Structures are given as C-alpha cells and as structure tokens.
C-alpha cells in the first residue's frame, strides 16, 4: 500500500487527484484500473496568536549555557 500527499484539482464540475508517477510505476497502475483511496483532509494550523499568553522569551546569560 502506498501513501502520498496530493492537492485536489477541479475538472469541470468534478474534483480529481493526481497520482504521482513514482506510485503509478511501483503499483503498475494503468488507465481503467480500479484503486482504493483513503481520504483524510490535511488540517491547517494558523500560527498567528498560537502563543498568546505564553511567557516572553528572556535572553540567557552567556555563562549559563549548557553547550
């Protein structure tokens, strides 16, 4: 079983997915073949305001470094 991340595109009134060529070769997929697709929408994270309320960063003294 292969897994790939791909973008949904519009063709007329339909939506479609493009199967990457590497997977097509490995799985020997041809036009007309029936394949199973598991759909899982990628969740986007809006980082703006993500750290709201978090303590501010303080510059460490040079002598306190563990490195």
LOTI-957383 format. One record per residue (C-alpha): residue number from 1; residue in one letter; chain; z, y, x. Coordinates in nm, 2 decimals. Layout:
N
n=NUM res=A chain=A c3=Z c2=Y c1=X
...
//
This chain:
67
n=1 res=X chain=A c3=0.00 c2=0.00 c1=0.00
n=2 res=X chain=A c3=-0.10 c2=0.34 c1=0.14
n=3 res=X chain=A c3=0.06 c2=0.68 c1=0.07
n=4 res=X chain=A c3=-0.10 c2=1.02 c1=0.10
n=5 res=X chain=A c3=-0.03 c2=1.37 c1=0.00
n=6 res=X chain=A c3=-0.33 c2=1.55 c1=-0.16
n=7 res=X chain=A c3=-0.40 c2=1.85 c1=-0.37
n=8 res=X chain=A c3=-0.51 c2=1.83 c1=-0.73
n=9 res=X chain=A c3=-0.85 c2=1.99 c1=-0.79
n=10 res=X chain=A c3=-1.03 c2=2.08 c1=-1.11
n=11 res=X chain=A c3=-1.37 c2=1.93 c1=-1.20
n=12 res=X chain=A c3=-1.50 c2=2.08 c1=-1.53
n=13 res=X chain=A c3=-1.22 c2=2.01 c1=-1.79
n=14 res=X chain=A c3=-1.07 c2=1.74 c1=-1.58
n=15 res=X chain=A c3=-0.84 c2=1.72 c1=-1.28
n=16 res=X chain=A c3=-0.91 c2=1.50 c1=-0.98
n=17 res=X chain=A c3=-0.76 c2=1.38 c1=-0.65
n=18 res=X chain=A c3=-0.94 c2=1.32 c1=-0.32
n=19 res=X chain=A c3=-0.85 c2=1.00 c1=-0.14
n=20 res=X chain=A c3=-0.85 c2=1.07 c1=0.24
n=21 res=X chain=A c3=-1.13 c2=0.89 c1=0.43
n=22 res=X chain=A c3=-0.89 c2=0.70 c1=0.65
n=23 res=X chain=A c3=-0.73 c2=0.54 c1=0.35
n=24 res=X chain=A c3=-1.07 c2=0.46 c1=0.20
n=25 res=X chain=A c3=-1.17 c2=0.28 c1=0.52
n=26 res=X chain=A c3=-0.84 c2=0.09 c1=0.56
n=27 res=X chain=A c3=-0.82 c2=-0.02 c1=0.20
n=28 res=X chain=A c3=-1.20 c2=-0.08 c1=0.18
n=29 res=X chain=A c3=-1.23 c2=0.13 c1=-0.14
n=30 res=X chain=A c3=-1.58 c2=0.17 c1=-0.29
n=31 res=X chain=A c3=-1.72 c2=0.37 c1=-0.59
n=32 res=X chain=A c3=-1.63 c2=0.20 c1=-0.91
n=33 res=X chain=A c3=-1.32 c2=0.02 c1=-0.77
n=34 res=X chain=A c3=-1.00 c2=0.04 c1=-0.98
n=35 res=X chain=A c3=-0.70 c2=0.17 c1=-0.79
n=36 res=X chain=A c3=-0.34 c2=0.23 c1=-0.89
n=37 res=X chain=A c3=-0.20 c2=0.58 c1=-0.83
n=38 res=X chain=A c3=0.17 c2=0.67 c1=-0.84
n=39 res=X chain=A c3=0.22 c2=1.04 c1=-0.94
n=40 res=X chain=A c3=0.51 c2=1.24 c1=-0.81
n=41 res=X chain=A c3=0.48 c2=1.62 c1=-0.82
n=42 res=X chain=A c3=0.59 c2=1.79 c1=-0.50
n=43 res=X chain=A c3=0.89 c2=2.02 c1=-0.56
n=44 res=X chain=A c3=0.86 c2=2.36 c1=-0.40
n=45 res=X chain=A c3=1.17 c2=2.53 c1=-0.27
n=46 res=X chain=A c3=1.20 c2=2.91 c1=-0.30
n=47 res=X chain=A c3=1.39 c2=3.00 c1=0.02
n=48 res=X chain=A c3=1.44 c2=3.36 c1=-0.10
n=49 res=X chain=A c3=1.80 c2=3.40 c1=-0.18
n=50 res=X chain=A c3=1.88 c2=3.04 c1=-0.07
n=51 res=X chain=A c3=2.17 c2=3.15 c1=0.15
n=52 res=X chain=A c3=2.30 c2=3.42 c1=-0.08
n=53 res=X chain=A c3=2.68 c2=3.43 c1=-0.04
n=54 res=X chain=A c3=2.68 c2=3.23 c1=0.29
n=55 res=X chain=A c3=2.88 c2=3.38 c1=0.57
n=56 res=X chain=A c3=2.69 c2=3.61 c1=0.81
n=57 res=X chain=A c3=2.59 c2=3.49 c1=1.15
n=58 res=X chain=A c3=2.80 c2=3.61 c1=1.44
n=59 res=X chain=A c3=2.68 c2=3.63 c1=1.80
n=60 res=X chain=A c3=2.88 c2=3.39 c1=2.01
n=61 res=X chain=A c3=3.04 c2=3.49 c1=2.33
n=62 res=X chain=A c3=2.84 c2=3.37 c1=2.63
n=63 res=X chain=A c3=3.14 c2=3.18 c1=2.77
n=64 res=X chain=A c3=3.20 c2=2.98 c1=2.45
n=65 res=X chain=A c3=2.87 c2=2.79 c1=2.47
n=66 res=X chain=A c3=2.88 c2=2.40 c1=2.49
n=67 res=X chain=A c3=2.55 c2=2.39 c1=2.68
//
